Amino acid sequence: MKAHHKDAALLLPEHVTLDWLAAQCSEEAECWIWNGRTTSNGYPLVFVGGADVSVRRVAAALAGNAFAPRQPITTTCRCRECV
């Protein structure tokens, strides 16, 4: 596995790219609505690197943004399913 981003704690497989992420979503207005698994609370979730990871954390990492491990990553629309 190779890191594609500044967050060294989140190692992503080569196939996990912004294009891959976008293909897993439906566009609604300015939102990318996740079509995959979600947490019991409805937040986007994906299995990468041997663990369940917030899709928002993956998207942020792919965009080159690093966040502390437990730092919440929110969207401006406040839609739970939005990436």
Buried (B, 14 or more C-beta within 10 A) or exposed (E): EEEBBEBEEBBBEEEBEEEBBEEBBEEEEEBBBBEEEBEEEEBBBBEBBEEEBBBBBBBBBBEEEEBEEEEEBEBEEEBBBBB
